[in-house]
Amino acid sequence: MGDEFGYGFPNFDEYNAMAGEMGGDDEMGLPETNPIPEIGEEREIGTSGLKKKLIKDGEGWDHPNSGDEVEVHYVGTLLDGTQFDSSRDRETPFKFKLGQGEVIKGWDEGIKTMKKGEKALFTIPPELAYGESGSPPKIPANATLQFEIELLSWTSVKDICKDGGILKKVLVEGEGWQNPRDLDEVFIRYDAQLMDGTVISNSDGIEFAVKEGCFCPALAKAIKTMKKGEKALLTVKPEYAFGEMGRTKTDEEVTVPPNAILQINLELVSWKTVSNVTNDNKVVKKILKEGEGYERPDDCTIVKVKLIGKLLDGTVFVEKGDDVEPFEFKVDEDQVINGLDRGVRTMKKGETALITIQPDYAFGSSESRQELAVVPGNSPVCYQVEMLSFIKEKESWDMNVQEKLEAASKKKEEGNQWFKAGKYERASRRYEKGVGFIEYDSNFSDEEKQQAKVLKISFKLNIAACKLKSKEYKDTVKMCTEVLELDSKNVKALYRRAQAYIQLVELDLAEIDIKHALEIDPENRDVKMEYKLLKEKVKEYNRKDAQFYGSMIAKMRKLEQTETNANHQAMAMARDRGTPFRTLSSVREKTRDCLSVAIMAVRAGLRRISTKLYPSLKSKTS
């Protein structure tokens, strides 16, 4: 699917590719904002005097784009009705490339507005036809022309690299909207020829990873623009083929002359989607068989699978599950290795995938004895997994209020267990799931709302603790702030936010939170200890600042003395020459400017503190 997030939707790069392939509104041929023209209605196209009268409507909504090879029938006449040309008289349709200057401008602009099968009468002013020179002997100078044009068909031609180096003409449209991506493994057929028809390479079927390429650079670039089942003719310039050197003959390869242009018939038969499950590329999934639907397992889902685990040399070390008695485990519960757990979460029902896992997400640096073989330390492994079925936890929208409160309490208990075990990321996910059950409480009773509020505060404080342990300090601040919006005197929230502020070197904000916490609970030992730590940090930073500014002022004084000496010398030289004296720019002025900037920075810092603590003042202070 090219679905790097594992939700069955195209990612951002694919949306951009789809949009780029279609072009802008003009090229897409989307209907104009004006109503669809009636038969016999004449309209002006653009601002150069080109007019179009619809004679017969076409089919569909698509229009040809610049570069497409169009096929038309036409009859051309002068305004007095004199016919000067007709493809119908020759009984042969006329073919040309649209927007490439092969015909008059009026044709290029007018035919872009037509649909397949449409017939229209175009009135073309001289500026968009043959101008002042005309086209003797049949077309006089400054002649306005009329063409009755029927758009029979067109073949899409795409300039893949936008430099004319690879032109793709679609011969057979493919299925769907997806295109292969760099990691995917494609299966293609191709036939490559020189322009004189000499076959230099062909294959009835070859499989390779797109990023690794095949035959010549043009193939990989073209494949990324194709759909499953698409057939295309590529015209490839030397820079995307074999370049200035060409290719010498070998036992298996035919000679390719220097600077040779190639024509390649290419068919994209199919591909296997390969995606990174983790951001560090250490868990990679290749889909061997597509699944059904769009749902995938999430945390705490019970999955039923068949799997075979192998070393990269093919040694099978584990085999679990069959159609009668599948292997069953709960996702995100440490019941299988981390990489397998993460990979399974991206699978659909019925999907078969090969998941390749690096040691960090497998068995690590230690030897691990498995059912059928020993996995040596630091060994990458791969699992072939078939997802037979899975059972997700009940969703919040399927629960009544009491069930939501009970489910939230259960998630809190689970999160606490994982927190004690040092699994802070997993604990945070449990707390976040718990919040989700009770986030929206509009249909709760007053008593239930109070229960939910207590749970929300507890969840958010616990999430903040997890984020603090994971050194995600900005998220810690965010969670604590949300708690304080529910309970402005919550000492734990003030304490944890202060801890995060210290790590973010927001010492002024940390001091405000600690002082506020001590006003509420003067005897709180943890807060007092944190205040002591903060004071030490402040002293350390003040000492560094003093050293920095002392050094800066010393350097400025030295520069000032140098400047004074230079001014005295310049003054003496000017006096001797009898010329006007002009002082050098003063270091004193620069020092004054630096101090002004420092004062402005302090003021900006005070405004920042006030807006962070009191968001409602933001508009006033800005």
C-alpha positions in Angstrom: 0.0 0.0 0.0 2.9 2.4 0.5 1.4 2.9 3.9 4.2 3.8 6.3 1.9 4.5 9.2 0.1 1.2 9.0 -3.5 2.6 8.8 -4.4 1.7 5.2 -4.2 5.3 4.0 -1.7 6.8 1.6 1.0 8.8 3.4 2.0 12.4 2.7 4.5 11.5 -0.1 1.8 9.5 -1.9 -0.8 12.3 -1.7 1.8 14.7 -3.2 2.6 12.2 -5.9 -1.1 11.8 -6.8 -1.5 15.6 -6.9 1.6 16.1 -8.9 0.5 13.5 -11.5 -2.8 15.2 -11.9 -1.3 18.7 -12.2 -3.2 21.9 -11.4 -6.9 22.5 -12.0 -6.3 23.5 -15.6 -4.4 20.3 -16.4 -6.7 18.1 -14.4 -9.6 19.1 -16.6 -11.9 19.6 -13.6 -15.2 21.2 -14.6 -15.1 25.0 -14.6 -16.9 26.9 -11.9 -19.3 28.2 -14.7 -22.2 25.9 -15.5 -21.5 23.2 -18.2 -22.1 24.8 -21.7 -25.2 23.8 -23.6 -25.1 22.4 -27.1 -24.8 25.4 -29.5 -23.6 27.8 -26.8 -20.4 29.8 -27.6 -17.9 30.8 -25.0 -14.6 32.7 -25.0 -11.5 30.8 -23.8 -8.9 32.9 -22.1 -8.4 36.6 -22.9 -6.9 36.4 -26.5 -10.2 36.1 -28.4 -10.4 32.3 -28.8 -14.0 31.2 -28.9 -15.5 27.7 -28.6 -19.1 26.6 -29.6 -20.1 23.1 -28.4 -21.5 20.9 -31.1 -21.5 17.5 -29.4 -20.7 16.8 -25.7 -18.0 14.3 -24.8 -17.8 11.6 -22.2 -16.5 11.6 -18.7 -14.7 14.6 -17.2 -11.1 14.1 -18.1 -9.2 16.4 -20.5 -5.8 15.9 -22.3 -2.7 17.6 -20.8 0.3 19.2 -22.4 2.6 16.5 -23.8 -0.3 14.1 -24.5 -0.5 12.6 -28.0 -4.0 13.5 -29.2 -5.9 12.2 -32.2 -8.5 14.4 -33.9 -10.6 14.9 -37.0 -11.0 18.5 -38.1 -12.3 20.8 -40.9 -10.7 24.2 -41.3 -12.5 27.2 -43.0 -12.1 30.9 -43.4 -14.9 33.2 -42.0 -16.5 33.3 -45.5 -16.9 29.5 -45.4 -14.0 28.7 -47.7 -12.5 25.3 -46.7 -8.7 25.2 -46.7 -8.0 21.8 -45.0 -9.8 18.7 -43.7 -8.7 15.4 -42.2 -12.1 14.0 -42.9 -11.5 14.4 -46.7 -8.3 12.4 -46.3 -10.2 9.9 -44.1 -7.2 9.8 -41.8 -7.3 11.3 -38.2 -4.5 13.8 -37.4 -2.2 13.0 -34.5 0.1 15.5 -32.6 1.6 16.3 -29.2 -0.5 18.8 -27.3 1.2 21.9 -26.0 4.5 21.3 -27.8 4.1 23.9 -30.6 3.4 21.3 -33.3 0.2 23.1 -34.2 -1.1 26.7 -34.0 -1.6 28.2 -30.5 -5.4 28.2 -30.8 -5.4 24.4 -31.2 -3.1 23.9 -28.2 -5.3 26.1 -26.0 -8.7 25.0 -27.3 -8.2 21.2 -27.4 -7.1 21.2 -23.7 -10.7 22.1 -22.9 -12.2 19.1 -24.7 -13.4 15.7 -23.5 -13.1 12.4 -25.3 -15.7 12.2 -28.2 -16.5 16.0 -27.9 -17.0 18.0 -31.1 -16.7 21.8 -31.1 -16.3 24.8 -33.5 -13.4 27.0 -32.6 -13.0 30.6 -33.9 -9.3 31.5 -33.7 -8.0 35.0 -34.0 -4.9 35.7 -36.2 -2.7 36.1 -33.1 -3.4 32.4 -32.2 -3.3 31.2 -35.8 -0.9 32.3 -38.7 -0.7 36.1 -37.8 0.4 38.7 -40.2 2.2 36.3 -42.6 -0.8 33.9 -43.1 -0.1 30.6 -44.8 -0.1 31.2 -48.5 -1.7 30.3 -50.8 -4.8 29.2 -48.9 -4.7 31.4 -45.7 -4.4 35.2 -46.1 -2.6 37.5 -43.7 -4.4 38.4 -40.5 -7.1 35.8 -41.1 -9.5 34.6 -38.4 -10.0 30.9 -38.8 -12.7 28.4 -37.8 -12.0 24.8 -37.1 -14.6 22.1 -36.4 -12.6 19.7 -34.3 -13.6 16.2 -32.9 -11.4 14.8 -30.2 -11.2 11.1 -30.9 -8.8 10.0 -28.2 -5.4 10.8 -26.6 -2.5 8.9 -25.1 -1.0 10.3 -21.9 2.6 11.3 -22.2 4.5 12.2 -19.0 7.9 13.9 -18.7 9.0 12.0 -15.6 12.0 14.0 -14.6 10.7 17.3 -16.0 13.8 17.6 -18.3 12.7 15.5 -21.3 15.1 12.7 -20.2 12.4 10.1 -19.7 9.1 10.4 -21.6 6.4 7.9 -20.6 3.5 7.1 -22.9 0.8 5.1 -21.2 -0.3 2.2 -23.5 -2.6 0.4 -21.0 -3.9 2.1 -17.9 -3.2 0.4 -14.5 -5.5 -0.3 -11.6 -6.1 1.9 -8.5 -4.1 4.9 -7.5 -1.0 3.5 -5.7 2.5 3.6 -7.1 5.5 1.5 -5.9 8.0 3.3 -3.6 11.7 2.9 -3.1 11.6 0.0 -0.6 9.0 -2.0 -2.5 9.9 -5.1 -4.5 8.4 -5.0 -8.0 7.8 -7.6 -10.7 8.1 -6.3 -14.2 8.4 -7.3 -17.9 10.3 -5.1 -20.3 11.8 -5.0 -23.8 14.5 -2.4 -24.5 15.5 -1.3 -28.1 17.7 1.2 -29.8 15.9 3.7 -32.0 16.7 1.5 -35.1 14.8 -1.4 -33.5 17.8 -3.4 -32.3 16.8 -5.3 -29.1 19.5 -4.8 -26.4 17.7 -6.4 -23.4 14.4 -8.0 -22.4 12.9 -10.0 -19.7 9.6 -12.0 -19.4 9.7 -11.4 -15.6 12.2 -10.0 -13.2 11.8 -9.0 -9.5 13.9 -6.3 -7.7 13.8 -3.6 -5.1 13.0 -0.3 -6.6 15.8 1.5 -4.8 18.3 -1.0 -6.2 17.2 -0.5 -9.8 17.4 -2.7 -12.8 19.0 -2.5 -16.3 19.3 1.3 -16.5 18.4 4.3 -14.2 15.2 5.1 -16.2 13.4 1.9 -15.1 13.3 2.6 -11.4 12.3 6.3 -12.0 9.5 5.3 -14.4 8.2 2.4 -12.2 7.5 4.9 -9.3 5.0 6.6 -11.6 3.1 3.5 -12.6 0.1 1.6 -11.3 -0.4 -2.1 -11.0 -1.0 -3.7 -14.5 0.1 -0.5 -16.4 2.0 -0.8 -19.7 4.0 2.1 -21.0 6.5 3.0 -23.7 9.5 4.9 -22.4 11.7 7.1 -24.6 15.0 7.5 -22.6 17.8 9.9 -23.3 21.4 8.8 -22.7 21.8 10.5 -19.3 19.1 8.0 -17.9 20.4 5.1 -19.9 24.1 4.3 -20.6 25.4 7.8 -21.1 28.3 9.0 -23.2 30.2 5.7 -22.8 27.5 3.3 -23.8 27.9 -0.3 -22.9 30.4 -2.8 -24.3 29.4 -6.3 -25.4 29.7 -9.2 -23.1 28.6 -12.9 -23.3 25.2 -11.9 -21.8 24.8 -8.2 -22.9 24.5 -6.6 -26.3 26.6 -3.5 -27.2 24.9 -0.1 -26.5 26.5 2.7 -28.6 27.6 5.9 -26.8 24.9 8.6 -26.4 22.2 6.1 -27.4 18.5 6.9 -27.0 16.4 3.9 -25.9 12.8 2.9 -26.3 11.6 0.6 -23.5 8.3 -1.3 -23.4 7.6 -1.7 -19.7 4.9 -3.5 -17.8 4.4 -3.3 -14.0 2.9 -6.7 -13.3 2.8 -6.4 -9.5 4.7 -5.4 -6.4 5.2 -6.4 -2.7 4.9 -3.4 -0.4 7.9 -3.0 1.9 7.7 -0.5 4.8 9.7 0.5 7.9 7.8 -0.4 11.0 10.1 1.6 13.2 11.6 5.0 12.5 15.2 3.6 12.8 14.6 1.1 10.0 15.4 -1.8 12.2 12.0 -3.6 11.8 10.9 -3.9 8.2 7.8 -5.6 6.9 7.2 -7.0 3.4 3.6 -7.9 2.5 3.5 -11.3 0.8 -0.3 -11.4 0.6 -2.7 -8.4 1.1 -5.2 -8.6 3.9 -8.8 -7.5 4.0 -10.6 -4.4 5.3 -8.7 -1.6 7.0 -8.7 -2.5 10.7 -5.4 -3.5 12.4 -4.6 -4.6 16.0 -3.7 -2.0 18.6 -2.5 -2.2 22.2 -4.0 -5.1 24.2 -5.6 -6.7 21.1 -5.6 -10.5 21.2 -4.2 -11.8 17.9 -4.3 -15.3 16.4 -1.5 -16.1 14.0 0.6 -18.7 12.2 4.3 -17.9 12.3 7.7 -19.3 11.4 10.8 -17.7 12.8 14.1 -18.0 10.9 17.7 -16.8 11.0 18.9 -15.1 7.9 20.7 -18.3 6.8 17.3 -20.0 6.7 17.6 -21.9 10.0 14.1 -22.3 11.5 14.2 -21.6 15.3 10.4 -21.5 16.0 7.2 -22.5 14.4 3.8 -21.8 16.1 0.2 -22.1 15.2 -1.9 -23.6 12.5 -5.4 -23.2 11.1 -6.9 -25.5 13.8 -5.0 -24.1 16.8 -3.4 -20.7 16.0 -0.8 -19.1 18.2 -2.5 -16.5 20.3 -1.0 -13.6 22.2 -1.9 -10.1 23.4 -0.2 -7.1 21.7 2.0 -4.8 23.8 2.2 -7.2 26.7 5.8 -8.4 26.3 4.5 -11.9 25.2 6.7 -11.9 22.1 9.8 -10.0 21.1 9.4 -6.3 20.5 10.0 -6.3 16.8 7.4 -9.0 16.2 4.9 -7.2 18.5 5.4 -4.0 16.5 5.2 -5.7 13.1 1.9 -7.5 13.9 0.3 -4.2 14.9 0.5 -3.1 11.2 -1.2 -6.2 9.8 -4.8 -6.7 8.5 -6.9 -9.8 8.9 -5.8 -12.4 6.2 -2.5 -10.7 5.6 0.7 -12.6 5.2 4.0 -10.7 5.8 7.7 -11.2 6.2 9.0 -9.2 9.2 12.8 -8.7 9.3 14.0 -7.7 12.8 17.4 -6.4 13.8 18.9 -7.6 17.2 17.9 -4.4 19.1 14.2 -5.5 18.6 14.8 -9.2 18.7 17.0 -11.2 21.2 19.7 -8.6 21.7 23.4 -9.5 22.3 22.7 -12.7 24.3 22.3 -16.2 22.9 18.6 -17.3 23.1 17.5 -21.0 23.1 14.3 -21.3 21.2 12.0 -24.3 20.4 13.9 -25.6 17.3 17.3 -23.9 17.4 19.5 -21.5 19.2 19.5 -17.9 18.2 23.1 -16.6 18.5 23.7 -13.2 20.1 23.4 -10.1 17.8 21.4 -12.0 15.2 18.9 -10.4 12.9 15.8 -12.7 12.5 12.8 -12.8 10.3 9.2 -14.1 10.9 6.7 -15.1 8.3 3.4 -14.3 9.9 -0.1 -15.0 8.7 -2.8 -12.9 10.6 -5.8 -15.3 11.0 -7.9 -13.0 13.2 -7.8 -10.6 16.1 -10.1 -9.4 18.8 -9.8 -5.7 19.8 -10.8 -4.3 23.2 -14.3 -2.8 23.4 -14.3 0.8 22.0 -15.5 3.6 24.3 -18.4 4.4 21.9 -19.8 0.9 22.5 -19.8 1.4 26.3 -22.2 2.9 28.8 -20.9 5.4 31.4 -20.3 2.8 34.1 -18.4 0.6 31.7 -16.2 3.6 30.7 -15.4 4.4 34.3 -14.5 0.7 35.0 -12.4 0.4 31.9 -10.5 3.6 32.8 -9.8 2.3 36.3 -8.5 -0.9 34.8 -6.2 1.0 32.5 -4.8 2.9 35.5 -4.0 -0.4 37.2 -2.3 -1.7 34.1 -0.3 1.5 33.7 0.8 1.4 37.3 2.2 -2.1 36.8 4.2 -1.2 33.8 5.4 2.0 35.5 6.7 0.0 38.4 8.4 -2.4 35.9 10.2 0.6 34.3 8.3 0.4 31.0 7.4 4.1 30.9 6.4 4.3 27.3 4.0 1.4 27.7 2.6 2.7 31.0 2.0 6.1 29.3 0.0 4.4 26.5 -2.2 2.7 29.1 -2.8 5.9 30.9 -3.6 7.7 27.6 -6.1 4.9 26.7 -7.7 5.4 30.1 -8.1 9.1 29.6 -9.8 8.4 26.2 -12.6 6.5 27.9 -13.6 9.5 30.1 -12.4 12.5 28.1 -15.9 13.4 27.0 -18.3 13.4 29.9 -21.2 15.5 28.7 -23.7 12.6 29.3 -22.2 11.8 32.8 -24.2 12.6 36.0 -22.6 15.1 38.4 -21.3 12.3 40.6 -19.9 10.5 37.6 -18.3 13.7 36.3 -16.5 14.1 39.7 -15.3 10.5 39.5 -14.1 11.1 36.0 -12.3 14.3 37.0 -10.4 12.5 39.8 -9.4 9.9 37.3 -8.4 12.4 34.6 -6.1 14.3 37.1 -4.5 11.0 38.1 -4.0 9.8 34.5 -2.5 13.1 33.4 -0.1 13.3 36.5 1.0 9.7 35.7 1.5 10.5 32.0 3.6 13.5 33.1 5.7 11.2 35.4 6.2 8.8 32.4 7.3 11.7 30.1 9.6 13.0 32.8 11.3 9.6 33.1 11.6 9.4 29.3 13.1 12.9 29.2 10.2 14.2 27.1 10.1 17.5 29.1 7.9 19.5 26.8 5.2 16.8 27.0 5.7 16.8 30.8 5.0 20.6 30.9 1.9 20.1 28.7 0.4 17.3 30.9 1.0 19.2 34.1 -0.5 22.4 32.7 -3.7 20.3 31.8 -3.8 19.1 35.4 -3.5 22.6 36.7 -6.4 23.7 34.5 -8.5 21.1 36.4 -7.0 21.7 39.8 -4.9 25.0 40.1 -3.5 23.9 43.5 -2.2 20.5 42.6 1.2 20.4 44.2 2.3 17.3 42.2 1.6 19.0 38.9 3.5 22.2 40.0 6.4 20.0 41.3 6.7 17.9 38.1 6.3 20.9 35.8 9.1 22.7 37.8 11.3 19.6 37.3 10.7 19.7 33.5 11.3 23.5 33.4 14.7 23.0 35.1 15.7 20.4 32.4 14.5 22.8 29.7 16.6 25.6 31.4 13.4 27.6 32.1 14.7 28.4 35.5 12.5 31.5 36.1 9.4 29.5 35.3 10.6 26.6 37.5 11.1 29.0 40.5 7.5 30.4 40.1 6.0 26.9 40.2 8.1 25.8 43.2 7.2 28.9 45.2 3.6 28.4 44.4 3.8 24.7 45.5 5.5 25.8 48.8 2.7 28.3 49.4 0.2 25.4 49.2 2.3 22.8 51.0 5.2 24.5 52.9 6.4 21.3 54.4 6.6 19.2 51.2 10.1 17.6 51.4 10.3 16.8 47.6 9.5 20.4 46.6 12.0 21.8 49.1 14.7 19.5 47.7 13.9 20.6 44.2 14.1 24.3 45.3 17.6 23.6 46.7 18.6 22.1 43.3 17.1 25.0 41.5 19.1 27.5 43.5 22.3 25.7 42.8 21.4 25.7 39.0 20.7 29.5 39.2 24.1 30.1 40.9 25.8 28.0 38.2 24.2 29.9 35.4 24.8 33.3 37.0 28.5 32.4 37.4 28.7 31.4 33.7 26.8 34.6 32.7 29.2 36.7 34.8 32.2 35.1 33.2 30.7 35.6 29.7 29.7 39.3 30.2 33.0 40.0 32.1 35.0 38.6 29.2 32.8 40.5 26.7 33.3 43.9 28.5 37.0 43.3 28.9 37.3 42.7 25.1 35.2 45.8 24.4 37.4 47.9 26.7 40.5 46.7 24.8 38.8 47.5 21.5 37.8 50.9 22.9 41.4 51.7 23.9 42.6 50.5 20.4 40.1 52.8 18.8 41.0 55.8 20.9 44.7 55.3 20.0 43.7 55.0 16.3 41.6 58.2 16.5 44.6 60.1 18.1 46.9 59.0 15.3 44.4 59.8 12.7 43.8 63.3 14.2 47.5 64.0 14.2 47.9 62.9 10.6 44.9 65.0 9.6 46.4 68.1 11.4 49.7 67.6 9.6 48.0 67.3 6.2 45.5 70.1 6.8 42.6 67.8 6.0 39.3 67.3 7.9 39.3 64.7 10.7 36.6 62.0 10.9 36.4 59.7 14.0 36.1 56.0 13.7 32.8 54.4 14.7 32.8 54.3 18.5 33.0 51.0 20.5 31.1 52.9 23.2 28.1 53.2 20.9 28.3 49.4 20.2 28.5 48.7 23.9 25.4 50.9 24.5 23.6 49.0 21.7 24.5 45.7 23.3 23.2 46.8 26.6 19.9 48.0 25.0 19.5 44.6 23.3 20.1 42.9 26.7 17.4 45.1 28.4 15.0 44.3 25.6 15.7 40.5 26.0 14.9 40.8 29.8 11.6 42.5 29.0 10.8 39.9 26.4 11.6 37.2 29.0 9.2 38.7 31.5 6.4 38.9 28.9 7.1 35.2 28.0 6.8 34.2 31.6 3.5 36.0 32.1 2.0 34.6 28.9 3.1 31.0 29.8 1.6 31.3 33.3 -1.4 33.3 32.3 -2.4 32.4 28.7 -5.4 34.7 28.8 -3.0 37.7 29.0 -1.3 36.7 25.7 -3.3 39.0 23.4 -2.8 41.9 25.8 0.9 41.5 26.3 1.6 40.9 22.6 
